[in-house]
Amino acid sequence: MRIKKAVIPVAGLGTRFLPATKAQPKEMLPLVDKPVIQYIVEEAVAAGIEQIIFVTGRHKRAIEDHFDRNLELERNLEEKGKRELLETVRKISDLADFIYIRQKEPLGLGHAILTAEPAVGDEPFAVLLGDDVMVSETPAIGQLLEVYNRFKCSVIGLQKVPEEDVGKYGIVGGKEVDRNVLKLDELVEKPSVEEAPSNLAIAGRYVLTPGIFDALRETPPGRGGEIQLTDALQILNNREVIYGRILEAARYDTGNKLGFLQATVDFALMREDLREPFLEFLKKRLKEEMRNGGDDK
Protein backbone atom coordinates (compact mmCIF):
# COMPACT_ATOMS: atom_id res chain seq x y z
CA MET A 1 0.00 0.00 0.00
CA ARG A 2 1.44 3.38 -0.99
CA ILE A 3 1.48 5.84 1.87
CA LYS A 4 -0.55 8.93 1.04
CA LYS A 5 -1.26 10.46 4.46
CA ALA A 6 0.96 12.41 6.82
CA VAL A 7 0.22 13.64 10.34
CA ILE A 8 1.84 16.89 11.47
CA PRO A 9 1.29 17.72 15.17
CA VAL A 10 1.15 21.49 15.69
CA ALA A 11 -0.80 21.84 18.94
CA GLY A 12 2.09 23.04 21.14
CA LEU A 13 1.94 26.44 22.86
CA GLY A 14 5.36 27.60 21.66
CA THR A 15 6.33 28.96 25.08
CA ARG A 16 10.05 29.07 24.18
CA PHE A 17 9.29 31.85 21.68
CA LEU A 18 7.12 34.06 23.87
CA PRO A 19 6.11 36.83 23.44
CA ALA A 20 6.31 36.30 19.65
CA THR A 21 3.99 33.29 19.92
CA LYS A 22 1.42 34.89 22.19
CA ALA A 23 -0.92 35.48 19.23
CA GLN A 24 0.63 33.43 16.41
CA PRO A 25 1.67 29.78 16.15
CA LYS A 26 5.42 29.15 16.38
CA GLU A 27 5.06 27.04 13.22
CA MET A 28 4.16 30.25 11.36
CA LEU A 29 7.43 32.00 12.24
CA PRO A 30 9.19 32.69 8.92
CA LEU A 31 12.47 31.35 7.63
CA VAL A 32 13.21 34.32 5.35
CA ASP A 33 9.77 34.69 3.70
CA LYS A 34 8.14 31.29 4.18
CA PRO A 35 6.74 29.91 7.46
CA VAL A 36 8.44 26.91 9.03
CA ILE A 37 5.36 24.74 8.60
CA GLN A 38 5.30 25.24 4.83
CA TYR A 39 8.81 23.81 4.47
CA ILE A 40 7.63 20.69 6.30
CA VAL A 41 4.49 20.33 4.20
CA GLU A 42 6.54 20.75 1.03
CA GLU A 43 8.90 17.99 2.17
CA ALA A 44 5.97 15.62 2.61
CA VAL A 45 4.47 16.54 -0.76
CA ALA A 46 7.83 16.09 -2.51
CA ALA A 47 7.88 12.51 -1.13
CA GLY A 48 4.45 11.71 -2.63
CA ILE A 49 2.16 12.53 0.32
CA GLU A 50 -1.27 13.70 -0.84
CA GLN A 51 -3.14 14.38 2.40
CA ILE A 52 -1.87 16.38 5.38
CA ILE A 53 -3.56 15.89 8.76
CA PHE A 54 -2.76 18.71 11.16
CA VAL A 55 -3.31 18.01 14.86
CA THR A 56 -3.96 21.52 16.12
CA GLY A 57 -4.92 23.35 19.27
CA ARG A 58 -6.42 26.68 20.23
CA HIS A 59 -4.91 29.79 18.60
CA LYS A 60 -3.74 27.80 15.57
CA ARG A 61 -6.17 29.27 13.06
CA ALA A 62 -3.30 31.05 11.27
CA ILE A 63 -2.08 27.67 10.01
CA GLU A 64 -5.50 26.86 8.56
CA ASP A 65 -5.69 30.30 6.97
CA HIS A 66 -2.21 29.95 5.46
CA PHE A 67 -3.11 26.77 3.59
CA ASP A 68 -6.50 28.11 2.51
CA ARG A 69 -7.33 30.45 -0.38
CA ASN A 70 -7.23 34.20 0.26
CA LEU A 71 -9.41 35.57 -2.51
CA GLU A 72 -9.07 39.21 -1.46
CA LEU A 73 -5.28 39.00 -1.52
CA GLU A 74 -5.29 37.13 -4.83
CA ARG A 75 -7.60 39.72 -6.40
CA ASN A 76 -5.35 42.51 -5.16
CA LEU A 77 -2.22 40.90 -6.59
CA GLU A 78 -3.96 40.23 -9.90
CA GLU A 79 -5.17 43.82 -10.20
CA LYS A 80 -1.63 45.09 -9.57
CA GLY A 81 -0.13 42.70 -12.13
CA LYS A 82 1.96 40.83 -9.59
CA ARG A 83 1.63 37.51 -11.39
CA GLU A 84 4.61 35.79 -9.81
CA LEU A 85 3.46 36.55 -6.27
CA LEU A 86 -0.08 35.53 -7.22
CA GLU A 87 1.07 32.11 -8.41
CA THR A 88 3.21 31.69 -5.27
CA VAL A 89 0.21 32.38 -3.05
CA ARG A 90 -2.21 30.18 -5.03
CA LYS A 91 0.14 27.17 -5.01
CA ILE A 92 0.10 26.99 -1.21
CA SER A 93 -3.52 25.84 -0.99
CA ASP A 94 -2.97 23.37 -3.84
CA LEU A 95 -0.04 21.56 -2.21
CA ALA A 96 -2.25 18.80 -0.72
CA ASP A 97 -5.62 18.03 0.81
CA PHE A 98 -5.65 19.41 4.36
CA ILE A 99 -7.51 18.08 7.40
CA TYR A 100 -7.51 19.72 10.83
CA ILE A 101 -8.19 17.87 14.09
CA ARG A 102 -7.98 19.49 17.52
CA GLN A 103 -6.02 17.99 20.39
CA LYS A 104 -8.26 19.08 23.25
CA GLU A 105 -5.65 18.60 26.00
CA PRO A 106 -1.84 18.99 25.89
CA LEU A 107 -1.12 15.36 26.75
CA GLY A 108 1.99 14.84 24.66
CA LEU A 109 3.11 13.79 21.20
CA GLY A 110 1.75 10.28 21.59
CA HIS A 111 -1.69 11.60 22.44
CA ALA A 112 -1.53 13.97 19.45
CA ILE A 113 -0.87 11.02 17.12
CA LEU A 114 -3.73 9.06 18.68
CA THR A 115 -6.01 12.06 18.13
CA ALA A 116 -5.38 11.71 14.39
CA GLU A 117 -6.63 8.09 14.24
CA PRO A 118 -10.11 8.90 12.85
CA ALA A 119 -8.54 10.69 9.88
CA VAL A 120 -5.75 8.16 9.34
CA GLY A 121 -7.89 5.03 9.54
CA ASP A 122 -6.47 1.52 9.26
CA GLU A 123 -3.48 2.29 7.04
CA PRO A 124 0.19 3.18 7.43
CA PHE A 125 1.04 6.87 7.57
CA ALA A 126 3.89 9.33 7.91
CA VAL A 127 4.55 11.70 10.80
CA LEU A 128 6.57 14.90 10.50
CA LEU A 129 7.17 17.04 13.56
CA GLY A 130 6.42 20.71 13.09
CA ASP A 131 9.69 21.96 14.61
CA ASP A 132 12.20 19.93 12.61
CA VAL A 133 13.09 21.35 9.21
CA MET A 134 15.18 19.01 7.05
CA VAL A 135 17.29 19.88 4.02
CA SER A 136 18.37 17.00 1.80
CA GLU A 137 18.60 15.87 -1.79
CA THR A 138 16.01 13.14 -1.17
CA PRO A 139 13.24 14.35 1.17
CA ALA A 140 13.93 13.09 4.68
CA ILE A 141 10.50 11.47 4.98
CA GLY A 142 11.06 9.99 1.52
CA GLN A 143 14.16 8.20 2.83
CA LEU A 144 11.94 6.51 5.43
CA LEU A 145 9.32 5.66 2.84
CA GLU A 146 11.98 3.87 0.78
CA VAL A 147 12.73 1.62 3.78
CA TYR A 148 9.03 1.07 4.45
CA ASN A 149 8.49 -0.01 0.86
CA ARG A 150 11.17 -2.68 1.31
CA PHE A 151 10.10 -4.10 4.67
CA LYS A 152 6.46 -2.98 5.18
CA CYS A 153 7.24 -2.10 8.79
CA SER A 154 7.36 1.08 10.85
CA VAL A 155 10.48 3.18 10.23
CA ILE A 156 11.96 5.86 12.49
CA GLY A 157 14.21 8.70 11.32
CA LEU A 158 17.51 8.85 13.22
CA GLN A 159 20.49 11.14 13.59
CA LYS A 160 23.65 10.84 15.67
CA VAL A 161 23.93 13.34 18.53
CA PRO A 162 26.78 14.18 20.91
CA GLU A 163 26.84 12.00 24.01
CA GLU A 164 26.03 14.97 26.25
CA ASP A 165 22.78 15.54 24.31
CA VAL A 166 21.27 12.04 24.52
CA GLY A 167 19.10 13.11 27.46
CA LYS A 168 17.24 15.55 25.21
CA TYR A 169 15.90 12.93 22.75
CA GLY A 170 14.33 9.55 22.32
CA ILE A 171 17.31 7.20 21.80
CA VAL A 172 17.35 3.83 20.04
CA GLY A 173 19.48 0.72 19.97
CA GLY A 174 19.60 -1.86 17.20
CA LYS A 175 21.60 -3.81 14.65
CA GLU A 176 22.58 -2.49 11.24
CA VAL A 177 21.01 -4.52 8.43
CA ASP A 178 21.99 -2.26 5.54
CA ARG A 179 23.78 1.02 5.01
CA ASN A 180 22.15 3.54 7.40
CA VAL A 181 19.32 1.07 8.19
CA LEU A 182 18.94 -0.61 11.58
CA LYS A 183 16.55 -3.19 12.96
CA LEU A 184 15.62 -1.69 16.32
CA ASP A 185 15.50 -3.57 19.60
CA GLU A 186 15.23 -0.72 22.11
CA LEU A 187 13.69 2.76 22.26
CA VAL A 188 14.12 4.95 25.34
CA GLU A 189 12.68 8.42 25.95
CA LYS A 190 15.31 10.93 27.14
CA PRO A 191 17.63 8.47 28.90
CA SER A 192 20.67 9.37 30.98
CA VAL A 193 24.05 8.83 29.32
CA GLU A 194 24.41 5.64 31.36
CA GLU A 195 20.99 4.32 30.28
CA ALA A 196 21.27 5.26 26.60
CA PRO A 197 21.66 2.28 24.24
CA SER A 198 23.49 4.46 21.67
CA ASN A 199 23.83 8.05 20.52
CA LEU A 200 21.24 7.59 17.75
CA ALA A 201 18.40 10.02 18.39
CA ILE A 202 14.88 9.99 16.96
CA ALA A 203 14.86 12.93 14.56
CA GLY A 204 11.26 14.03 14.05
CA ARG A 205 10.32 11.80 11.10
CA TYR A 206 8.32 8.55 11.29
CA VAL A 207 6.48 6.08 9.08
CA LEU A 208 4.07 4.11 11.26
CA THR A 209 1.78 1.14 10.85
CA PRO A 210 -1.76 1.46 12.28
CA GLY A 211 -0.68 -0.86 15.11
CA ILE A 212 0.73 2.25 16.79
CA PHE A 213 -2.78 3.30 17.80
CA ASP A 214 -3.37 0.25 20.01
CA ALA A 215 0.11 0.71 21.47
CA LEU A 216 -0.67 4.35 22.28
CA ARG A 217 -3.90 3.38 24.01
CA GLU A 218 -1.90 1.05 26.25
CA THR A 219 0.85 3.55 26.99
CA PRO A 220 0.72 5.07 30.49
CA PRO A 221 1.80 8.68 31.00
CA GLY A 222 5.58 8.92 31.02
CA ARG A 223 8.02 11.77 31.54
CA GLY A 224 6.21 15.02 32.25
CA GLY A 225 2.91 13.21 32.71
CA GLU A 226 2.51 13.01 28.93
CA ILE A 227 1.86 10.04 26.64
CA GLN A 228 5.23 9.62 24.95
CA LEU A 229 5.35 8.33 21.39
CA THR A 230 8.72 6.70 22.10
CA ASP A 231 7.17 4.63 24.92
CA ALA A 232 4.40 3.49 22.58
CA LEU A 233 6.95 2.56 19.92
CA GLN A 234 8.71 0.32 22.44
CA ILE A 235 5.38 -1.46 23.04
CA LEU A 236 4.86 -1.76 19.29
CA ASN A 237 8.41 -3.07 18.89
CA ASN A 238 7.49 -6.04 21.08
CA ARG A 239 4.81 -6.98 18.51
CA GLU A 240 6.18 -5.80 15.17
CA VAL A 241 9.59 -5.18 13.69
CA ILE A 242 10.60 -1.52 13.63
CA TYR A 243 13.46 -0.19 11.54
CA GLY A 244 15.51 2.96 11.92
CA ARG A 245 16.91 5.00 9.06
CA ILE A 246 19.87 7.30 9.72
CA LEU A 247 18.83 10.37 7.79
CA GLU A 248 21.09 11.89 5.20
CA ALA A 249 19.89 15.40 5.84
CA ALA A 250 20.75 18.65 7.57
CA ARG A 251 18.33 19.08 10.49
CA TYR A 252 17.29 22.38 12.01
CA ASP A 253 15.44 22.34 15.32
CA THR A 254 13.42 25.51 14.84
CA GLY A 255 11.63 24.88 18.14
CA ASN A 256 14.46 26.59 20.01
CA LYS A 257 15.90 30.06 19.48
CA LEU A 258 19.42 29.05 18.48
CA GLY A 259 18.20 26.43 16.00
CA PHE A 260 15.78 28.93 14.52
CA LEU A 261 18.51 31.56 14.08
CA GLN A 262 20.86 29.02 12.51
CA ALA A 263 18.14 27.99 10.08
CA THR A 264 17.39 31.60 9.22
CA VAL A 265 21.03 32.27 8.32
CA ASP A 266 21.44 29.08 6.27
CA PHE A 267 18.15 29.47 4.42
CA ALA A 268 19.01 33.07 3.56
CA LEU A 269 22.37 31.91 2.18
CA MET A 270 20.58 29.34 0.00
CA ARG A 271 18.68 32.12 -1.75
CA GLU A 272 20.31 33.39 -4.93
CA ASP A 273 18.66 36.80 -4.51
CA LEU A 274 19.98 37.21 -0.96
CA ARG A 275 23.18 35.21 -0.72
CA GLU A 276 25.79 37.75 -1.82
CA PRO A 277 24.52 40.86 0.01
CA PHE A 278 23.71 38.82 3.13
CA LEU A 279 27.13 37.15 3.06
CA GLU A 280 28.79 40.55 2.83
CA PHE A 281 26.77 41.70 5.82
CA LEU A 282 27.78 38.62 7.84
CA LYS A 283 31.46 39.08 6.99
CA LYS A 284 31.30 42.71 8.06
CA ARG A 285 29.56 41.85 11.33
CA LEU A 286 32.04 39.06 12.06
CA LYS A 287 34.98 41.43 11.55
CA GLU A 288 33.36 43.93 13.91
CA GLU A 289 32.76 41.26 16.54
CA MET A 290 36.34 40.01 16.29
CA ARG A 291 37.70 43.55 16.51
CA ASN A 292 35.52 44.33 19.52
CA GLY A 293 36.55 41.10 21.16
CA GLY A 294 40.18 41.93 20.61
CA ASP A 295 39.67 45.35 22.20
CA ASP A 296 38.12 43.70 25.26
CA LYS A 297 41.30 41.72 25.81
Secondary structure as UniProt FT lines:
FT   STRAND          5..9
FT   HELIX           15..17
FT   TURN            18..21
FT   HELIX           26..28
FT   STRAND          30..31
FT   TURN            32..33
FT   STRAND          34..35
FT   HELIX           36..46
FT   TURN            47..48
FT   STRAND          51..56
FT   TURN            58..59
FT   HELIX           61..66
FT   HELIX           71..79
FT   TURN            80..81
FT   HELIX           83..93
FT   STRAND          97..102
FT   HELIX           109..115
FT   HELIX           117..120
FT   STRAND          125..128
FT   TURN            130..131
FT   STRAND          132..135
FT   HELIX           140..151
FT   STRAND          154..160
FT   HELIX           163..168
FT   STRAND          170..178
FT   TURN            179..180
FT   STRAND          181..189
FT   TURN            193..195
FT   STRAND          200..208
FT   HELIX           211..217
FT   HELIX           223..225
FT   HELIX           229..237
FT   TURN            238..239
FT   STRAND          242..246
FT   STRAND          250..253
FT   TURN            254..255
FT   HELIX           257..269
FT   TURN            272..274
FT   HELIX           275..296
//
